[in-house]
Amino acid sequence: MFRTMDTMELHIGIQNIARELTFDVDQTAEEIEAAVAEAISSNGIFIVSDTKGRKALIPASTLAYVSVGEDEPRRVGFGHA
């Protein structure tokens, strides 16, 4: 999966669902945090768009967790620490 330098990887856990949703987003961690906080405080819907323009609409009441962070580049070869 190709990511540019300014994308973030977003993992979303949904209650009672074994698999998490994973998105590459162009938003900052602060923007994601604000959107999640707003959705939870208003008991609304958390909306996220990925880098390909796809959207996911998740009821805030079903969120288990949201994990956001910058990607580390994959290391290839032997001896990389």
Buried (B, 14 or more C-beta within 10 A) or exposed (E): EEEEEEBBBBEBBBEEEEEBBEBBBEBEEEEBEEBBEEBBEEEEEBEBEBBEEEEBEBEBEBBEEBEBEEEEEEEEEEEEE
